[in-house]
Amino acid sequence: MSRIPFGRHLLAANRALVMGILNVTPDSFSDGGKFAALDYALSHAEQMIRDGADIIDVGGESTRPGAPLVPAEEELRRVLPVLYALRECGTPVSLDTYKPALMKEAVLAGVDMINDINAFRAPGAIEAVRDSDCALCIMHMLDKPATMQDKPAYDDVVLEVTAFLRERIDTLAAAGIDRRRLWIDPGFGFGKTVEHNYALLKAGRRMVDELGVPLLAGVSRKSMIGAVTGKPVEGRLAGSIGGALAAVANGARIVRVHDVGETVDALKVWHAATGN
């Protein structure tokens, strides 16, 4: 069976992969404060691994619409103990950050992916990751978290997001980064209306074919799920699983989720039924 290089690990290439979200923040939109203490964070990570998570994605700053900025020193205080505690857990670990200072420390801690909502545009970001072997996820975001949902507008959201991601892929490749390290994320909910989000969800396979790198999709519990189901955040489990299956059907190789066990089971049934 072929494998996908992913930092220190090789991941299965014959199925979709599940990335479990580990927020060590007091204010994330879905589970803020729940896993901020180190022992609770590690316990939750261990549970997600038992539930079948292929990757754990650690985040130390909320990027919900309107979220306040967190100083790099505070973000480091939140995430570094978790990264070092998980480095030998046997499961790949990703860090969700856009700050070059954190990227440098995460590389030293042995993370397997840097997941950057800012697409490695901050000064020093490319230099922070260039000489590592970790995977890099390039995400599209319109503007910044504080203002990204203030009337987002596009002439053609799929064309514009694809063009942005292509430019970032080319920039990183020109800096000497192997394209095989790169992943793309359309940035569901990051400066998009509900209609924009679903247009991008439908266009996933087209984007992968055009850009030639695998796609990571994160729709779990987001407002695009609530807009369709009419459910509040705590009632979006079924809708989030539906979104994950739709993302995989439309070309996603990784789905980033809060509810790992339920998503893993749903994907097992989907794979068994479709052979994909």
C-alpha positions as CSV (number, residue, x, y, z in Angstrom):
1,M,0.0,0.0,0.0
2,S,1.4,3.4,-1.0
3,R,1.9,6.0,1.8
4,I,1.8,9.8,1.9
5,P,4.9,11.5,3.4
6,F,3.8,13.7,6.4
7,G,6.6,15.0,8.5
8,R,8.0,12.2,10.5
9,H,5.3,9.8,9.4
10,L,3.8,8.0,6.4
11,L,0.0,8.2,6.1
12,A,-2.4,5.8,4.4
13,A,-3.0,6.8,0.8
14,N,-6.0,4.5,0.2
15,R,-8.6,6.4,2.3
16,A,-9.6,9.7,3.6
17,L,-7.8,10.8,6.8
18,V,-9.3,12.3,10.0
19,M,-7.7,15.2,11.7
20,G,-8.9,15.8,15.3
21,I,-9.1,19.3,16.5
22,L,-7.4,20.1,19.9
23,N,-8.1,23.7,20.9
24,V,-6.0,24.8,23.9
25,T,-7.7,28.2,23.9
26,P,-10.2,29.9,26.3
27,D,-12.4,31.3,23.5
28,S,-12.7,29.0,20.4
29,F,-16.2,29.1,18.9
30,S,-17.1,25.5,19.6
31,D,-15.1,24.2,22.6
32,G,-13.3,27.3,24.0
33,G,-11.7,26.7,27.4
34,K,-12.7,23.0,27.6
35,F,-9.2,21.6,27.0
36,A,-7.0,24.6,27.9
37,A,-5.4,22.8,30.9
38,L,-2.5,20.5,29.9
39,D,-3.9,17.3,31.5
40,Y,-7.3,17.8,29.9
41,A,-5.8,18.6,26.5
42,L,-3.7,15.4,26.6
43,S,-6.6,13.3,27.8
44,H,-8.7,14.6,24.9
45,A,-5.9,14.0,22.4
46,E,-5.5,10.4,23.7
47,Q,-9.3,9.9,23.4
48,M,-9.2,11.1,19.8
49,I,-6.4,8.8,19.0
50,R,-8.3,5.9,20.5
51,D,-11.3,7.0,18.4
52,G,-9.2,6.7,15.2
53,A,-7.7,10.1,14.6
54,D,-5.0,10.0,12.0
55,I,-3.6,13.5,12.9
56,I,-4.0,15.8,15.9
57,D,-4.2,19.5,15.1
58,V,-3.3,21.7,18.0
59,G,-4.4,25.3,18.1
60,G,-3.6,28.1,20.6
61,E,-5.5,31.0,19.2
62,S,-9.1,31.2,18.2
63,T,-9.7,32.3,14.6
64,R,-13.4,32.6,14.8
65,P,-14.9,35.8,13.2
66,G,-14.0,38.8,15.4
67,A,-11.6,36.9,17.6
68,P,-9.0,39.0,19.4
69,L,-5.3,38.6,18.6
70,V,-3.2,36.6,20.9
71,P,0.5,37.6,21.5
72,A,3.0,35.0,20.3
73,E,4.4,34.6,23.9
74,E,0.9,33.6,25.2
75,E,0.3,31.3,22.2
76,L,3.6,29.6,22.8
77,R,2.8,29.1,26.5
78,R,-0.4,27.4,25.5
79,V,0.8,25.1,22.8
80,L,4.4,24.1,23.4
81,P,3.8,21.8,26.5
82,V,1.1,20.0,24.4
83,L,3.4,19.7,21.4
84,Y,6.3,18.2,23.4
85,A,3.9,15.9,25.3
86,L,2.5,14.5,22.1
87,R,5.7,14.3,20.0
88,E,6.1,10.6,20.8
89,C,2.5,9.6,20.8
90,G,2.8,7.7,17.6
91,T,0.2,9.9,15.8
92,P,1.2,12.9,13.5
93,V,0.8,16.3,15.2
94,S,-0.1,19.5,13.4
95,L,0.1,23.1,14.7
96,D,-2.5,25.6,13.6
97,T,-0.7,28.9,13.6
98,Y,0.2,31.8,11.3
99,K,3.0,33.2,13.4
100,P,6.6,32.5,12.3
101,A,7.9,32.5,15.8
102,L,5.6,29.6,16.7
103,M,6.4,27.8,13.5
104,K,10.1,27.8,14.4
105,E,9.4,26.4,17.8
106,A,7.0,23.8,16.5
107,V,9.6,22.6,14.0
108,L,12.0,22.1,16.8
109,A,9.3,20.2,18.8
110,G,9.0,17.8,15.8
111,V,5.5,18.7,14.5
112,D,4.5,17.0,11.3
113,M,2.4,19.8,9.8
114,I,2.1,23.6,10.0
115,N,-1.5,24.5,9.3
116,D,-1.4,28.3,8.4
117,I,-4.7,30.2,7.9
118,N,-2.5,33.0,6.4
119,A,-0.9,30.8,3.8
120,F,2.7,31.5,4.9
121,R,2.4,35.2,3.9
122,A,3.8,36.7,7.2
123,P,7.4,37.9,7.0
124,G,9.6,35.1,7.9
125,A,7.0,32.3,7.7
126,I,8.5,30.6,4.6
127,E,12.0,30.8,6.1
128,A,10.7,29.3,9.4
129,V,9.5,26.1,7.6
130,R,11.7,25.9,4.5
131,D,14.4,23.6,5.9
132,S,12.1,21.3,7.8
133,D,10.4,18.2,6.5
134,C,6.9,19.0,7.9
135,A,3.8,19.2,5.7
136,L,2.5,22.6,5.0
137,C,-1.2,23.5,4.7
138,I,-1.9,26.7,2.7
139,M,-5.3,28.1,3.5
140,H,-7.3,30.9,1.8
141,M,-8.7,33.7,4.0
142,L,-10.3,36.9,2.9
143,D,-8.8,39.8,5.0
144,K,-8.3,38.7,8.6
145,P,-10.3,37.0,11.4
146,A,-11.5,40.2,13.0
147,T,-13.1,41.5,9.8
148,M,-13.3,38.5,7.4
149,Q,-17.1,38.1,7.6
150,D,-17.8,41.8,7.0
151,K,-19.7,41.3,3.7
152,P,-17.3,39.0,1.9
153,A,-17.6,39.3,-1.9
154,Y,-16.2,37.6,-5.0
155,D,-16.9,37.7,-8.7
156,D,-16.2,34.0,-8.9
157,V,-15.3,32.4,-5.5
158,V,-13.9,29.2,-6.9
159,L,-11.7,30.9,-9.5
160,E,-10.4,33.5,-7.1
161,V,-9.6,31.0,-4.3
162,T,-8.0,28.7,-6.8
163,A,-5.9,31.5,-8.2
164,F,-4.8,32.6,-4.7
165,L,-3.8,29.0,-3.7
166,R,-1.9,28.6,-7.0
167,E,0.1,31.7,-6.4
168,R,1.0,30.6,-2.9
169,I,2.0,27.1,-4.1
170,D,4.2,28.7,-6.7
171,T,5.8,31.1,-4.2
172,L,6.6,28.3,-1.7
173,A,8.0,26.1,-4.5
174,A,10.1,29.0,-5.8
175,A,11.5,29.3,-2.3
176,G,12.8,25.7,-2.5
177,I,10.0,23.9,-0.8
178,D,9.1,20.5,-2.3
179,R,5.5,20.6,-3.7
180,R,5.0,17.1,-2.2
181,R,4.9,18.8,1.3
182,L,2.0,21.1,0.3
183,W,-1.7,20.8,1.1
184,I,-4.5,23.2,0.3
185,D,-7.5,24.4,2.3
186,P,-10.2,26.6,0.7
187,G,-10.8,28.2,4.1
188,F,-14.5,27.4,4.7
189,G,-16.0,30.2,6.8
190,F,-12.9,32.4,6.5
191,G,-14.3,35.4,4.6
192,K,-17.1,33.5,2.8
193,T,-20.9,33.5,2.7
194,V,-22.9,30.3,3.0
195,E,-23.2,30.2,-0.8
196,H,-19.4,30.7,-1.2
197,N,-18.7,27.9,1.2
198,Y,-20.9,25.4,-0.6
199,A,-19.6,26.4,-4.0
200,L,-16.1,25.7,-2.8
201,L,-17.2,22.4,-1.2
202,K,-18.6,21.2,-4.6
203,A,-15.5,22.3,-6.4
204,G,-13.0,20.4,-4.3
205,R,-12.0,17.8,-6.9
206,R,-11.7,20.5,-9.6
207,M,-9.3,22.5,-7.3
208,V,-7.2,19.4,-6.6
209,D,-6.9,18.5,-10.3
210,E,-6.0,22.1,-11.2
211,L,-3.4,22.6,-8.5
212,G,-1.9,19.2,-8.2
213,V,-1.8,19.0,-4.4
214,P,-4.1,17.3,-1.9
215,L,-7.0,19.1,-0.1
216,L,-7.7,19.4,3.6
217,A,-11.3,20.4,4.4
218,G,-12.6,21.8,7.7
219,V,-16.4,22.3,7.9
220,S,-17.0,20.8,11.4
221,R,-19.7,22.6,13.4
222,K,-19.3,25.8,11.3
223,S,-22.0,28.3,10.5
224,M,-22.4,26.8,7.0
225,I,-23.6,23.6,8.7
226,G,-25.9,25.6,11.0
227,A,-27.3,27.6,8.0
228,V,-28.5,24.4,6.4
229,T,-29.7,22.5,9.4
230,G,-30.9,25.4,11.6
231,K,-29.0,23.9,14.5
232,P,-26.8,25.7,17.1
233,V,-23.2,24.7,17.4
234,E,-23.9,22.0,20.0
235,G,-26.4,20.4,17.7
236,R,-24.3,20.2,14.5
237,L,-22.9,16.6,14.8
238,A,-25.0,15.0,12.1
239,G,-24.6,18.0,9.8
240,S,-20.8,18.1,10.3
241,I,-20.6,14.4,9.5
242,G,-22.6,15.0,6.3
243,G,-20.2,17.9,5.5
244,A,-17.2,15.6,6.0
245,L,-18.6,13.0,3.7
246,A,-19.4,15.6,1.1
247,A,-15.9,16.9,1.3
248,V,-14.3,13.5,0.8
249,A,-16.7,12.7,-2.1
250,N,-15.5,16.0,-3.6
251,G,-11.8,15.2,-3.3
252,A,-10.7,16.0,0.2
253,R,-7.9,13.7,1.6
254,I,-8.1,15.1,5.2
255,V,-11.2,16.2,7.0
256,R,-10.6,18.4,10.1
257,V,-13.2,17.6,12.7
258,H,-14.3,17.9,16.4
259,D,-16.2,14.6,16.6
260,V,-13.5,12.1,15.6
261,G,-15.1,8.8,16.5
262,E,-18.4,9.5,14.8
263,T,-16.6,10.8,11.7
264,V,-14.3,7.8,11.5
265,D,-17.2,5.4,11.7
266,A,-19.2,7.3,9.0
267,L,-16.1,7.2,6.7
268,K,-15.6,3.5,7.2
269,V,-19.2,2.8,6.1
270,W,-18.9,5.3,3.2
271,H,-15.6,3.6,2.0
272,A,-17.2,0.1,2.4
273,A,-20.2,1.2,0.3
274,T,-18.4,3.1,-2.4
275,G,-15.0,1.4,-2.6
276,N,-13.4,4.9,-2.6
